[in-house]
Amino acid sequence: MLETPHVFIGAAIASKIPDPFIAVPLAFASHFLFEMIPHWNPHLNSETQKYGRPTRRSTAITAVDSTLALVSGSFIAYQALPNTGQALLILACCFAAVLPDVLEGPYFFLKLRTKWIKKWIAFQKSLQNDTTPFWGLLTQAATVLAVIFWLRNQ
């Protein structure tokens, strides 16, 4: 799944569960659960195995998605102000929700190919439920829209 839907899910968890000792681990766990929903994202792993690194197209998609995720999470956290604690919880949950993918970044983009990261990538890949770009992006857009609807109806 792209990073942006994970960020929205993390923000929703933070918005509904005010206890950081529950919300942050739940946001982290949500990452794995939502990887099982049929989705599409660039295939960084197969491209790295084939070409030694992700393609320029996949790198560009990843950069745009990561930027959108960062802006979205920051905007949602900003909406919680002046409640600084809530804003920080939203940011923490957004980060926790994408952390499993962030841990893979050094493998793909810095060529840090440790056994630990390889095992982590294999674990995450075992959870993936890939589909075609149309259906995979549709499920992710529906996820983001559902979260926005849920957040608006607090």
C-alpha positions in Angstrom: 0.0 0.0 0.0 1.2 3.5 -0.7 2.3 5.6 2.3 -0.6 8.2 2.0 -3.4 5.7 3.0 -1.3 4.4 5.9 -0.8 8.0 7.2 -4.6 8.7 7.0 -5.2 5.4 8.9 -2.6 6.4 11.6 -4.2 9.8 11.9 -7.7 8.3 12.3 -6.4 6.0 15.0 -4.9 8.9 16.9 -8.1 10.9 16.5 -10.2 8.1 18.0 -7.9 6.7 20.6 -6.4 9.4 22.9 -4.1 7.0 24.8 -0.7 7.1 23.1 0.3 3.7 24.7 -2.6 2.1 22.7 -2.8 4.4 19.7 0.8 4.3 18.6 1.2 0.5 18.7 -2.2 0.1 17.0 -1.2 2.5 14.2 2.0 0.4 13.7 -0.1 -2.9 13.7 -2.5 -1.3 11.2 0.2 -1.2 8.6 0.3 -5.0 8.5 -3.4 -5.4 8.5 -3.9 -2.9 5.6 -1.2 -4.5 3.5 -3.5 -7.5 3.2 -6.2 -5.4 1.4 -5.8 -5.7 -2.4 -3.7 -2.7 -3.5 -1.1 -1.5 -5.9 2.2 0.2 -5.3 5.5 0.3 -7.2 7.4 -3.0 -7.0 10.6 -1.7 -5.5 11.7 -5.2 -4.5 11.4 -6.9 -7.8 12.9 -3.9 -9.6 15.8 -3.9 -7.2 16.4 -7.6 -7.8 16.2 -7.1 -11.6 18.0 -3.8 -12.0 19.9 -3.4 -8.8 17.7 -0.4 -7.8 14.2 0.8 -8.2 13.4 2.4 -11.6 13.1 6.1 -12.0 9.4 5.9 -12.4 9.0 4.0 -9.2 11.3 6.3 -7.4 9.3 9.3 -8.6 6.0 7.7 -7.5 7.5 6.9 -4.1 8.8 10.5 -3.8 5.4 12.0 -4.7 3.5 9.6 -2.4 5.9 10.2 0.5 5.6 14.0 0.0 1.8 13.7 -0.1 1.8 11.5 3.0 4.0 14.0 4.9 1.9 17.0 3.9 -1.4 15.1 4.7 -0.2 14.0 8.1 1.1 17.4 9.0 -2.2 19.1 7.9 -4.3 16.7 9.9 -2.1 17.3 13.0 -2.3 21.0 12.4 -6.1 20.8 12.6 -5.7 19.5 16.2 -4.0 22.6 17.3 -3.9 24.3 19.8 -4.1 20.9 21.4 -0.4 20.2 21.1 -0.6 16.7 22.7 -3.2 15.6 20.2 -1.3 17.0 17.3 1.9 15.2 18.4 -0.1 12.0 18.9 -1.4 12.3 15.3 2.1 12.8 14.0 3.4 9.8 16.1 0.6 7.6 14.8 1.2 8.7 11.2 4.8 7.8 11.5 4.1 4.5 13.3 1.7 3.5 10.5 4.4 4.0 7.8 7.4 2.8 9.9 7.5 -0.7 8.5 8.0 0.8 5.0 10.4 3.4 6.2 12.6 0.6 7.6 12.9 -0.7 4.0 14.1 2.6 2.6 17.9 2.1 3.2 17.7 -1.2 1.3 16.2 0.3 -1.8 17.6 3.8 -1.9 20.9 3.6 0.0 21.9 0.0 -1.1 22.2 -1.1 2.5 21.5 -4.8 2.0 21.8 -6.4 5.4 20.3 -9.8 6.3 17.9 -8.1 8.7 16.4 -5.8 6.1 16.2 -8.6 3.6 14.2 -10.7 6.1 12.0 -7.7 6.9 11.2 -7.1 3.3 10.4 -10.8 2.8 8.1 -10.7 5.8 6.3 -7.6 4.4 6.1 -9.1 0.9 4.4 -12.2 2.4 1.6 -9.9 3.6 1.1 -8.0 0.4 -2.1 -8.5 -1.6 -1.2 -7.0 -5.0 -3.7 -6.3 -7.7 -3.8 -4.2 -10.9 -3.1 -0.5 -10.8 -6.8 0.5 -11.4 -8.3 -1.7 -8.6 -5.3 -1.3 -6.3 -5.4 2.5 -6.5 -9.2 2.5 -6.2 -9.0 0.5 -2.9 -6.5 3.0 -1.6 -8.5 6.0 -2.6 -11.6 4.4 -1.0 -9.6 3.9 2.2 -8.5 7.6 2.3 -12.0 8.8 1.6 -13.5 6.5 4.3 -10.9 7.9 6.8 -11.7 11.5 5.8 -15.4 10.8 6.2 -14.7 9.2 9.6 -12.6 12.1 10.8 -15.1 14.7 9.6 -17.9 13.0 11.6 -16.2 13.1 15.0 
